[in-house]
């Protein structure tokens, strides 16, 4: 098979890139090692920056998001028993959209199927060769037969553990990583949200987040030990712990319900540099991971493919400037988002190794944050998302 762009990975970044390339008239194929059901079953982020919303609109898949999503003009910081609203719209003129990653993926899948575009699911033995020359190839096994795709370019949207980054010689890539000493225990439940906007809580017992996917479905989290096991957390134990970490008024409004999904996610910050290797490009989790505090993961992936899709379109119009500067442009925005996610994580979580001094520093910064319009504006500017070429 011959195509212009071969994409590895049919998560939201690969699917969004495919949709944007289709709009630009660029031939492409997506190859995914998992089944469609597995891809849709992954429970991930739910807060979209304006940049991501605009890219989904550009790709022609934003109709259901605007109909069913929840625009939020702010969120709350909870600490010392108090509740402090960050008014995003007043501070920046922007808002965020609460719309689950699963729904984004479903919309992209449906649009792709309707357009009759090629996606290969359940591919085995995916491998790439020749990306340091002029004839990169992507090979895989599917339904008992071996296949090979020759392409002008290969894009790895296949996540942290994917084959794309692993195929790059270690001498050609540099990685930066911080692993946090705790995880997030998350619960999905069909109950009304405790509050109309998200609540980020700093508490001596640990961090908590009250988020939502709709007006009838919530996604709640509590900071937990990396030694914890999901089976040790009954629904009653989870909701009891969440209630302890919320201000009194929010705790009184909290409605409990049976969990329909429960999992523990470790937290890490990770960046791989550069993001281009000859005719191979990395995007999304293949190149970077952020802790989920502040919901930057999906948004960074969207900005990567937004920059890359425009660079590829420029290439086929005769200019390689966008491709030559892709890594630099994407990494500039990535490192700023990494900084914000690291800062917000450090501000809101319990770090036992920092002791009471660390707690005092968190309290001082939170107290300063909610009393300074300049500090609040800086936080709001980062939370709603920096411009695509920040």
SEFILO-926818 format. One record per residue (C-alpha): residue number from 1; residue in three letters; x, y, z. Coordinates in Angstrom, 2 decimals, decimal comma. Example, Ala and Ser with C-alpha at 12.3 -4.5 7.8 and 13.67 -1.06 7.14 Angstrom:
2
+-----+-----+---------+---------+---------+
!   i !  aa !       x !       y !       z !
+-----+-----+---------+---------+---------+
!   1 ! ALA !   12,30 !   -4,50 !    7,80 !
!   2 ! SER !   13,67 !   -1,06 !    7,14 !
+-----+-----+---------+---------+---------+
***
This chain:
390
+-----+-----+---------+---------+---------+
!   i !  aa !       x !       y !       z !
+-----+-----+---------+---------+---------+
!   1 ! UNK !    0,00 !    0,00 !    0,00 !
!   2 ! UNK !    1,20 !    3,53 !   -0,75 !
!   3 ! UNK !    0,04 !    6,65 !    1,05 !
!   4 ! UNK !    1,29 !   10,11 !    1,97 !
!   5 ! UNK !    1,12 !    9,82 !    5,78 !
!   6 ! UNK !    1,01 !    6,68 !    7,90 !
!   7 ! UNK !   -0,26 !    7,25 !   11,44 !
!   8 ! UNK !    0,39 !    4,80 !   14,25 !
!   9 ! UNK !   -2,31 !    4,95 !   16,92 !
!  10 ! UNK !   -6,08 !    5,50 !   16,76 !
!  11 ! UNK !   -6,47 !    7,34 !   20,03 !
!  12 ! UNK !   -7,72 !   10,94 !   19,96 !
!  13 ! UNK !   -4,41 !   12,39 !   18,71 !
!  14 ! UNK !   -4,08 !    9,96 !   15,79 !
!  15 ! UNK !   -7,75 !   10,27 !   14,89 !
!  16 ! UNK !   -7,68 !   14,08 !   15,10 !
!  17 ! UNK !   -4,57 !   14,21 !   12,93 !
!  18 ! UNK !   -6,32 !   11,95 !   10,42 !
!  19 ! UNK !   -9,39 !   14,19 !   10,39 !
!  20 ! UNK !   -7,30 !   17,33 !    9,85 !
!  21 ! UNK !   -5,28 !   15,67 !    7,07 !
!  22 ! UNK !   -8,51 !   14,53 !    5,40 !
!  23 ! UNK !   -9,78 !   18,12 !    5,43 !
!  24 ! UNK !   -6,50 !   19,17 !    3,79 !
!  25 ! UNK !   -6,82 !   16,48 !    1,10 !
!  26 ! UNK !   -3,80 !   14,50 !    2,31 !
!  27 ! UNK !   -3,97 !   10,72 !    1,88 !
!  28 ! UNK !   -3,27 !    8,76 !    5,05 !
!  29 ! UNK !   -3,83 !    5,47 !    6,86 !
!  30 ! UNK !   -4,15 !    4,82 !   10,61 !
!  31 ! UNK !   -2,87 !    1,59 !   12,16 !
!  32 ! UNK !   -3,86 !    0,69 !   15,74 !
!  33 ! UNK !   -2,76 !   -2,36 !   17,74 !
!  34 ! UNK !   -5,89 !   -2,43 !   19,93 !
!  35 ! UNK !   -9,55 !   -3,01 !   19,04 !
!  36 ! UNK !  -12,02 !   -0,11 !   18,68 !
!  37 ! UNK !  -13,78 !   -1,30 !   21,86 !
!  38 ! UNK !  -10,53 !   -1,18 !   23,82 !
!  39 ! UNK !   -9,73 !    2,32 !   22,58 !
!  40 ! UNK !  -13,19 !    3,57 !   23,56 !
!  41 ! UNK !  -12,98 !    1,84 !   26,93 !
!  42 ! UNK !  -10,08 !    3,97 !   28,15 !
!  43 ! UNK !  -11,29 !    6,46 !   30,77 !
!  44 ! UNK !   -9,23 !    9,61 !   30,47 !
!  45 ! UNK !   -9,42 !   13,39 !   30,50 !
!  46 ! UNK !  -12,52 !   15,51 !   30,32 !
!  47 ! UNK !  -11,50 !   19,21 !   30,17 !
!  48 ! UNK !  -10,78 !   20,78 !   26,77 !
!  49 ! UNK !   -8,94 !   24,04 !   26,18 !
!  50 ! UNK !  -10,17 !   26,48 !   23,55 !
!  51 ! UNK !   -7,34 !   25,40 !   21,23 !
!  52 ! UNK !   -8,59 !   21,79 !   21,35 !
!  53 ! UNK !  -12,21 !   22,89 !   20,84 !
!  54 ! UNK !  -11,18 !   24,97 !   17,82 !
!  55 ! UNK !   -9,23 !   22,06 !   16,30 !
!  56 ! UNK !  -12,20 !   19,69 !   16,72 !
!  57 ! UNK !  -14,39 !   22,28 !   15,01 !
!  58 ! UNK !  -11,80 !   22,62 !   12,22 !
!  59 ! UNK !  -11,88 !   18,83 !   11,79 !
!  60 ! UNK !  -15,67 !   18,95 !   11,47 !
!  61 ! UNK !  -16,43 !   16,89 !   14,58 !
!  62 ! UNK !  -17,52 !   19,54 !   17,08 !
!  63 ! UNK !  -21,31 !   19,44 !   16,71 !
!  64 ! UNK !  -22,07 !   16,96 !   19,53 !
!  65 ! UNK !  -19,43 !   18,52 !   21,77 !
!  66 ! UNK !  -21,16 !   21,90 !   21,55 !
!  67 ! UNK !  -24,57 !   20,30 !   22,04 !
!  68 ! UNK !  -23,74 !   18,03 !   24,98 !
!  69 ! UNK !  -20,54 !   19,46 !   26,45 !
!  70 ! UNK !  -20,48 !   21,72 !   29,49 !
!  71 ! UNK !  -18,76 !   25,11 !   29,02 !
!  72 ! UNK !  -17,15 !   26,18 !   32,30 !
!  73 ! UNK !  -16,20 !   29,76 !   33,11 !
!  74 ! UNK !  -14,25 !   28,85 !   36,24 !
!  75 ! UNK !  -13,25 !   26,27 !   38,83 !
!  76 ! UNK !  -12,72 !   26,20 !   42,59 !
!  77 ! UNK !   -9,70 !   25,79 !   44,84 !
!  78 ! UNK !  -10,56 !   24,31 !   48,24 !
!  79 ! UNK !   -8,20 !   24,53 !   51,21 !
!  80 ! UNK !   -8,36 !   25,25 !   54,94 !
!  81 ! UNK !  -12,08 !   24,49 !   54,83 !
!  82 ! UNK !  -12,71 !   27,31 !   52,36 !
!  83 ! UNK !  -13,89 !   27,48 !   48,76 !
!  84 ! UNK !  -12,22 !   29,96 !   46,36 !
!  85 ! UNK !  -13,43 !   30,40 !   42,76 !
!  86 ! UNK !  -11,01 !   31,10 !   39,92 !
!  87 ! UNK !  -13,08 !   33,07 !   37,40 !
!  88 ! UNK !  -11,45 !   32,00 !   34,15 !
!  89 ! UNK !  -13,68 !   34,06 !   31,90 !
!  90 ! UNK !  -13,33 !   37,29 !   33,87 !
!  91 ! UNK !   -9,57 !   36,88 !   34,10 !
!  92 ! UNK !   -8,85 !   35,76 !   30,52 !
!  93 ! UNK !  -12,00 !   36,17 !   28,42 !
!  94 ! UNK !  -11,84 !   32,41 !   27,77 !
!  95 ! UNK !  -13,48 !   29,28 !   29,13 !
!  96 ! UNK !  -12,95 !   25,52 !   29,01 !
!  97 ! UNK !  -15,23 !   22,75 !   27,78 !
!  98 ! UNK !  -16,02 !   19,69 !   29,91 !
!  99 ! UNK !  -16,40 !   16,84 !   27,43 !
! 100 ! UNK !  -14,93 !   13,41 !   28,01 !
! 101 ! UNK !  -12,03 !   12,02 !   25,98 !
! 102 ! UNK !  -14,12 !    8,93 !   25,29 !
! 103 ! UNK !  -16,73 !   11,12 !   23,59 !
! 104 ! UNK !  -14,08 !   12,99 !   21,60 !
! 105 ! UNK !  -12,72 !    9,63 !   20,41 !
! 106 ! UNK !  -16,21 !    8,37 !   19,54 !
! 107 ! UNK !  -16,98 !   11,50 !   17,50 !
! 108 ! UNK !  -13,71 !   11,17 !   15,58 !
! 109 ! UNK !  -14,29 !    7,44 !   14,97 !
! 110 ! UNK !  -17,82 !    8,05 !   13,70 !
! 111 ! UNK !  -16,71 !   10,83 !   11,36 !
! 112 ! UNK !  -13,88 !    8,66 !   10,04 !
! 113 ! UNK !  -16,21 !    5,75 !    9,35 !
! 114 ! UNK !  -18,72 !    8,04 !    7,64 !
! 115 ! UNK !  -15,98 !    9,37 !    5,36 !
! 116 ! UNK !  -14,88 !    5,83 !    4,46 !
! 117 ! UNK !  -11,29 !    6,41 !    5,62 !
! 118 ! UNK !   -8,95 !    3,50 !    6,31 !
! 119 ! UNK !   -8,24 !    2,47 !    9,91 !
! 120 ! UNK !   -6,64 !   -0,87 !   10,70 !
! 121 ! UNK !   -7,47 !   -2,07 !   14,21 !
! 122 ! UNK !   -6,00 !   -5,06 !   16,10 !
! 123 ! UNK !   -2,72 !   -4,83 !   14,18 !
! 124 ! UNK !    0,10 !   -7,05 !   15,44 !
! 125 ! UNK !    3,88 !   -6,79 !   15,15 !
! 126 ! UNK !    3,76 !   -3,12 !   14,16 !
! 127 ! UNK !    7,22 !   -1,93 !   13,08 !
! 128 ! UNK !    8,73 !    1,00 !   11,21 !
! 129 ! UNK !   11,84 !    1,16 !    9,05 !
! 130 ! UNK !   13,64 !    3,60 !    6,81 !
! 131 ! UNK !   12,45 !    6,80 !    8,44 !
! 132 ! UNK !   16,00 !    8,18 !    8,32 !
! 133 ! UNK !   15,89 !    7,98 !    4,52 !
! 134 ! UNK !   13,41 !    8,82 !    1,79 !
! 135 ! UNK !   11,28 !    5,64 !    1,87 !
! 136 ! UNK !    9,86 !    5,03 !    5,34 !
! 137 ! UNK !    7,70 !    1,93 !    5,72 !
! 138 ! UNK !    5,25 !    0,73 !    8,33 !
! 139 ! UNK !    4,72 !   -3,03 !    8,56 !
! 140 ! UNK !    2,19 !   -5,02 !   10,59 !
! 141 ! UNK !    0,30 !   -8,30 !   10,71 !
! 142 ! UNK !   -3,49 !   -8,33 !   10,53 !
! 143 ! UNK !   -6,01 !  -11,15 !   10,20 !
! 144 ! UNK !   -3,22 !  -13,65 !    9,65 !
! 145 ! UNK !   -1,51 !  -11,75 !    6,82 !
! 146 ! UNK !    1,55 !   -9,48 !    6,69 !
! 147 ! UNK !    1,15 !   -5,95 !    5,32 !
! 148 ! UNK !    3,45 !   -3,05 !    4,49 !
! 149 ! UNK !    2,66 !    0,62 !    3,98 !
! 150 ! UNK !    5,05 !    2,89 !    2,10 !
! 151 ! UNK !    4,58 !    6,53 !    3,04 !
! 152 ! UNK !    6,16 !    9,95 !    2,69 !
! 153 ! UNK !    6,00 !   10,38 !    6,48 !
! 154 ! UNK !    5,18 !    8,33 !    9,58 !
! 155 ! UNK !    3,61 !    9,89 !   12,67 !
! 156 ! UNK !    3,74 !    8,11 !   16,01 !
! 157 ! UNK !    0,57 !    8,85 !   17,98 !
! 158 ! UNK !    0,86 !    5,51 !   19,76 !
! 159 ! UNK !    1,36 !    6,56 !   23,36 !
! 160 ! UNK !    4,06 !    6,28 !   25,99 !
! 161 ! UNK !    4,66 !    2,55 !   25,42 !
! 162 ! UNK !    4,30 !    2,62 !   21,63 !
! 163 ! UNK !    6,66 !    1,45 !   18,93 !
! 164 ! UNK !    7,36 !    4,88 !   17,39 !
! 165 ! UNK !    9,58 !    6,39 !   20,09 !
! 166 ! UNK !   11,06 !    2,96 !   20,86 !
! 167 ! UNK !   12,25 !    2,74 !   17,24 !
! 168 ! UNK !   14,43 !    5,84 !   17,56 !
! 169 ! UNK !   18,11 !    5,15 !   18,34 !
! 170 ! UNK !   18,84 !    6,09 !   21,95 !
! 171 ! UNK !   21,72 !    8,29 !   20,79 !
! 172 ! UNK !   19,28 !   10,46 !   18,82 !
! 173 ! UNK !   16,80 !   11,21 !   21,60 !
! 174 ! UNK !   16,94 !   12,71 !   25,08 !
! 175 ! UNK !   14,30 !   12,12 !   27,74 !
! 176 ! UNK !   13,41 !   14,03 !   30,89 !
! 177 ! UNK !   11,26 !   12,47 !   33,61 !
! 178 ! UNK !    9,91 !   13,04 !   37,10 !
! 179 ! UNK !    7,93 !   10,26 !   38,81 !
! 180 ! UNK !    5,66 !   11,41 !   41,65 !
! 181 ! UNK !    5,47 !    9,41 !   44,91 !
! 182 ! UNK !    1,69 !    8,92 !   44,79 !
! 183 ! UNK !   -1,19 !    8,10 !   42,45 !
! 184 ! UNK !   -4,77 !    9,09 !   41,77 !
! 185 ! UNK !   -7,59 !    6,73 !   42,66 !
! 186 ! UNK !  -10,41 !    7,59 !   40,26 !
! 187 ! UNK !  -14,07 !    6,62 !   40,34 !
! 188 ! UNK !  -16,69 !    7,05 !   37,61 !
! 189 ! UNK !  -20,29 !    7,08 !   38,86 !
! 190 ! UNK !  -23,72 !    8,05 !   37,56 !
! 191 ! UNK !  -24,71 !   10,64 !   40,15 !
! 192 ! UNK !  -25,17 !   14,44 !   39,95 !
! 193 ! UNK !  -21,93 !   16,42 !   40,43 !
! 194 ! UNK !  -21,29 !   17,87 !   43,86 !
! 195 ! UNK !  -20,74 !   21,30 !   42,27 !
! 196 ! UNK !  -21,46 !   22,92 !   38,91 !
! 197 ! UNK !  -17,72 !   23,45 !   38,33 !
! 198 ! UNK !  -14,60 !   21,45 !   39,14 !
! 199 ! UNK !  -13,19 !   21,50 !   42,67 !
! 200 ! UNK !   -9,46 !   21,01 !   43,30 !
! 201 ! UNK !   -8,90 !   20,35 !   47,01 !
! 202 ! UNK !   -5,72 !   20,60 !   49,06 !
! 203 ! UNK !   -6,14 !   18,77 !   52,37 !
! 204 ! UNK !   -3,80 !   17,37 !   55,05 !
! 205 ! UNK !   -5,05 !   13,88 !   54,12 !
! 206 ! UNK !   -4,15 !   14,45 !   50,45 !
! 207 ! UNK !   -5,44 !   15,95 !   47,23 !
! 208 ! UNK !   -8,95 !   15,45 !   45,87 !
! 209 ! UNK !  -10,67 !   16,45 !   42,63 !
! 210 ! UNK !  -14,37 !   16,59 !   41,91 !
! 211 ! UNK !  -14,85 !   16,56 !   38,14 !
! 212 ! UNK !  -17,67 !   15,46 !   35,86 !
! 213 ! UNK !  -18,45 !   14,11 !   32,41 !
! 214 ! UNK !  -22,03 !   15,37 !   32,26 !
! 215 ! UNK !  -24,78 !   16,65 !   34,54 !
! 216 ! UNK !  -25,46 !   13,05 !   35,59 !
! 217 ! UNK !  -21,99 !   11,43 !   35,52 !
! 218 ! UNK !  -19,04 !   12,30 !   37,77 !
! 219 ! UNK !  -15,35 !   11,54 !   37,77 !
! 220 ! UNK !  -13,90 !   11,89 !   41,27 !
! 221 ! UNK !  -10,32 !   11,37 !   42,44 !
! 222 ! UNK !   -8,38 !   11,12 !   45,67 !
! 223 ! UNK !   -4,62 !   11,06 !   46,09 !
! 224 ! UNK !   -3,50 !    7,59 !   47,20 !
! 225 ! UNK !   -0,36 !    5,59 !   47,84 !
! 226 ! UNK !    1,35 !    3,79 !   44,99 !
! 227 ! UNK !    1,12 !    0,70 !   47,20 !
! 228 ! UNK !   -2,69 !    0,84 !   47,25 !
! 229 ! UNK !   -4,78 !   -1,68 !   45,32 !
! 230 ! UNK !   -8,14 !   -0,90 !   43,72 !
! 231 ! UNK !   -9,77 !   -3,95 !   45,30 !
! 232 ! UNK !   -9,01 !   -2,54 !   48,77 !
! 233 ! UNK !  -11,11 !    0,55 !   48,03 !
! 234 ! UNK !  -14,81 !   -0,13 !   48,35 !
! 235 ! UNK !  -17,19 !    2,55 !   47,11 !
! 236 ! UNK !  -18,05 !    3,39 !   50,71 !
! 237 ! UNK !  -14,39 !    3,85 !   51,61 !
! 238 ! UNK !  -13,75 !    6,02 !   48,55 !
! 239 ! UNK !  -16,69 !    8,36 !   49,08 !
! 240 ! UNK !  -15,94 !    8,56 !   52,80 !
! 241 ! UNK !  -12,37 !    9,64 !   52,07 !
! 242 ! UNK !  -13,47 !   12,12 !   49,41 !
! 243 ! UNK !  -15,98 !   13,64 !   51,82 !
! 244 ! UNK !  -13,25 !   14,18 !   54,45 !
! 245 ! UNK !  -11,13 !   16,15 !   51,98 !
! 246 ! UNK !  -13,86 !   18,58 !   50,86 !
! 247 ! UNK !  -15,10 !   21,77 !   52,56 !
! 248 ! UNK !  -18,09 !   21,16 !   54,81 !
! 249 ! UNK !  -20,67 !   22,56 !   52,40 !
! 250 ! UNK !  -19,45 !   20,46 !   49,48 !
! 251 ! UNK !  -19,20 !   17,37 !   51,64 !
! 252 ! UNK !  -22,84 !   17,82 !   52,67 !
! 253 ! UNK !  -23,93 !   18,01 !   49,01 !
! 254 ! UNK !  -21,91 !   14,97 !   47,91 !
! 255 ! UNK !  -24,17 !   12,23 !   46,53 !
! 256 ! UNK !  -22,75 !    8,71 !   46,60 !
! 257 ! UNK !  -23,47 !    6,01 !   44,05 !
! 258 ! UNK !  -22,10 !    2,71 !   42,78 !
! 259 ! UNK !  -18,91 !    3,05 !   40,77 !
! 260 ! UNK !  -19,01 !    1,96 !   37,13 !
! 261 ! UNK !  -15,21 !    2,22 !   36,80 !
! 262 ! UNK !  -12,44 !    2,46 !   39,35 !
! 263 ! UNK !   -8,69 !    2,64 !   38,76 !
! 264 ! UNK !   -5,40 !    3,90 !   40,15 !
! 265 ! UNK !   -3,13 !    5,96 !   37,90 !
! 266 ! UNK !    0,49 !    6,82 !   38,74 !
! 267 ! UNK !    1,65 !   10,37 !   38,04 !
! 268 ! UNK !    4,69 !   11,35 !   36,01 !
! 269 ! UNK !    6,12 !   14,24 !   34,02 !
! 270 ! UNK !    7,97 !   13,14 !   30,87 !
! 271 ! UNK !    9,31 !   14,80 !   27,72 !
! 272 ! UNK !   11,28 !   13,34 !   24,81 !
! 273 ! UNK !   13,35 !   15,65 !   22,61 !
! 274 ! UNK !   13,35 !   16,19 !   19,69 !
! 275 ! UNK !   10,00 !   15,18 !   18,18 !
! 276 ! UNK !   11,24 !   14,68 !   14,61 !
! 277 ! UNK !   13,64 !   12,02 !   13,34 !
! 278 ! UNK !   14,00 !   12,27 !    9,58 !
! 279 ! UNK !   10,57 !   11,34 !    8,26 !
! 280 ! UNK !    9,23 !   10,16 !   11,62 !
! 281 ! UNK !    7,32 !   12,56 !   13,88 !
! 282 ! UNK !    6,12 !   12,00 !   17,43 !
! 283 ! UNK !    2,90 !   13,50 !   18,82 !
! 284 ! UNK !    0,90 !   13,25 !   22,04 !
! 285 ! UNK !    1,82 !   10,74 !   24,72 !
! 286 ! UNK !    4,49 !    9,24 !   22,46 !
! 287 ! UNK !    6,50 !   12,41 !   23,15 !
! 288 ! UNK !    5,30 !   13,69 !   26,52 !
! 289 ! UNK !    3,28 !   12,89 !   29,63 !
! 290 ! UNK !    1,95 !   15,37 !   32,18 !
! 291 ! UNK !    0,38 !   14,66 !   35,57 !
! 292 ! UNK !   -3,40 !   14,99 !   35,18 !
! 293 ! UNK !   -3,57 !   18,03 !   37,51 !
! 294 ! UNK !   -4,87 !   20,77 !   35,23 !
! 295 ! UNK !   -5,93 !   18,39 !   32,40 !
! 296 ! UNK !   -3,16 !   19,13 !   29,91 !
! 297 ! UNK !   -2,55 !   15,66 !   28,40 !
! 298 ! UNK !   -5,24 !   15,52 !   25,71 !
! 299 ! UNK !   -4,91 !   19,25 !   25,07 !
! 300 ! UNK !   -1,17 !   18,97 !   24,42 !
! 301 ! UNK !   -1,79 !   16,06 !   22,05 !
! 302 ! UNK !   -4,34 !   18,15 !   20,18 !
! 303 ! UNK !   -1,95 !   21,09 !   19,86 !
! 304 ! UNK !    0,83 !   18,77 !   18,60 !
! 305 ! UNK !   -1,31 !   17,44 !   15,75 !
! 306 ! UNK !   -2,70 !   20,90 !   15,06 !
! 307 ! UNK !    0,83 !   22,19 !   14,46 !
! 308 ! UNK !    1,87 !   19,06 !   12,55 !
! 309 ! UNK !   -1,20 !   18,90 !   10,29 !
! 310 ! UNK !   -0,58 !   22,47 !    9,15 !
! 311 ! UNK !    3,11 !   21,73 !    8,58 !
! 312 ! UNK !    2,24 !   18,69 !    6,45 !
! 313 ! UNK !   -0,27 !   20,72 !    4,44 !
! 314 ! UNK !    2,45 !   23,35 !    3,85 !
! 315 ! UNK !    4,84 !   20,60 !    2,70 !
! 316 ! UNK !    2,42 !   19,43 !    0,02 !
! 317 ! UNK !    2,04 !   23,04 !   -1,09 !
! 318 ! UNK !    5,82 !   23,31 !   -1,50 !
! 319 ! UNK !    7,26 !   24,58 !    1,80 !
! 320 ! UNK !    9,11 !   22,53 !    4,44 !
! 321 ! UNK !    9,45 !   25,35 !    6,97 !
! 322 ! UNK !    6,62 !   23,97 !    9,14 !
! 323 ! UNK !    8,09 !   20,47 !    9,22 !
! 324 ! UNK !   11,57 !   21,80 !    9,96 !
! 325 ! UNK !   10,30 !   23,84 !   12,93 !
! 326 ! UNK !    7,63 !   21,39 !   14,20 !
! 327 ! UNK !    9,69 !   20,01 !   17,07 !
! 328 ! UNK !   10,81 !   23,43 !   18,27 !
! 329 ! UNK !    7,31 !   24,91 !   18,09 !
! 330 ! UNK !    5,60 !   21,97 !   19,76 !
! 331 ! UNK !    8,20 !   21,67 !   22,54 !
! 332 ! UNK !    7,92 !   25,35 !   23,41 !
! 333 ! UNK !    4,25 !   24,87 !   24,26 !
! 334 ! UNK !    4,85 !   21,44 !   25,84 !
! 335 ! UNK !    7,43 !   22,68 !   28,34 !
! 336 ! UNK !    5,16 !   25,54 !   29,42 !
! 337 ! UNK !    2,33 !   23,05 !   30,02 !
! 338 ! UNK !    4,74 !   20,71 !   31,82 !
! 339 ! UNK !    5,73 !   23,59 !   34,09 !
! 340 ! UNK !    2,13 !   24,43 !   34,90 !
! 341 ! UNK !    1,18 !   20,80 !   35,57 !
! 342 ! UNK !    4,25 !   20,27 !   37,78 !
! 343 ! UNK !    3,52 !   23,51 !   39,68 !
! 344 ! UNK !   -0,17 !   22,74 !   40,17 !
! 345 ! UNK !    0,62 !   19,18 !   41,27 !
! 346 ! UNK !    3,24 !   20,45 !   43,72 !
! 347 ! UNK !    0,79 !   23,01 !   45,08 !
! 348 ! UNK !   -2,18 !   20,72 !   45,67 !
! 349 ! UNK !   -0,80 !   17,33 !   46,76 !
! 350 ! UNK !    0,49 !   16,00 !   50,04 !
! 351 ! UNK !    4,25 !   15,31 !   49,85 !
! 352 ! UNK !    5,17 !   13,48 !   53,07 !
! 353 ! UNK !    8,88 !   14,04 !   52,51 !
! 354 ! UNK !    8,49 !   17,84 !   52,70 !
! 355 ! UNK !    6,98 !   17,70 !   56,20 !
! 356 ! UNK !    5,28 !   20,62 !   57,87 !
! 357 ! UNK !    7,54 !   23,13 !   56,16 !
! 358 ! UNK !    6,17 !   21,96 !   52,83 !
! 359 ! UNK !    2,61 !   22,26 !   54,10 !
! 360 ! UNK !    3,30 !   25,83 !   55,24 !
! 361 ! UNK !    4,73 !   26,72 !   51,84 !
! 362 ! UNK !    1,64 !   25,33 !   50,11 !
! 363 ! UNK !   -0,61 !   27,29 !   52,44 !
! 364 ! UNK !    1,34 !   30,50 !   51,85 !
! 365 ! UNK !    1,19 !   30,11 !   48,09 !
! 366 ! UNK !   -2,51 !   29,24 !   48,08 !
! 367 ! UNK !   -3,25 !   32,20 !   50,35 !
! 368 ! UNK !   -1,25 !   34,49 !   48,05 !
! 369 ! UNK !   -2,86 !   33,03 !   44,94 !
! 370 ! UNK !   -6,45 !   33,71 !   45,98 !
! 371 ! UNK !   -5,61 !   37,21 !   47,25 !
! 372 ! UNK !   -3,66 !   38,41 !   44,20 !
! 373 ! UNK !   -5,43 !   39,19 !   40,92 !
! 374 ! UNK !   -2,10 !   39,00 !   39,09 !
! 375 ! UNK !   -1,37 !   35,51 !   40,45 !
! 376 ! UNK !   -4,91 !   34,35 !   39,72 !
! 377 ! UNK !   -4,68 !   35,72 !   36,17 !
! 378 ! UNK !   -1,43 !   33,84 !   35,55 !
! 379 ! UNK !   -3,02 !   30,63 !   36,80 !
! 380 ! UNK !   -6,16 !   31,18 !   34,73 !
! 381 ! UNK !   -4,13 !   31,97 !   31,60 !
! 382 ! UNK !   -2,32 !   28,63 !   31,89 !
! 383 ! UNK !   -5,44 !   26,67 !   32,82 !
! 384 ! UNK !   -7,49 !   27,78 !   29,79 !
! 385 ! UNK !   -4,49 !   27,03 !   27,57 !
! 386 ! UNK !   -1,79 !   29,09 !   25,93 !
! 387 ! UNK !   -2,03 !   29,96 !   22,22 !
! 388 ! UNK !   -1,05 !   27,26 !   19,73 !
! 389 ! UNK !    2,34 !   28,86 !   19,10 !
! 390 ! UNK !    3,05 !   29,91 !   22,69 !
+-----+-----+---------+---------+---------+
***
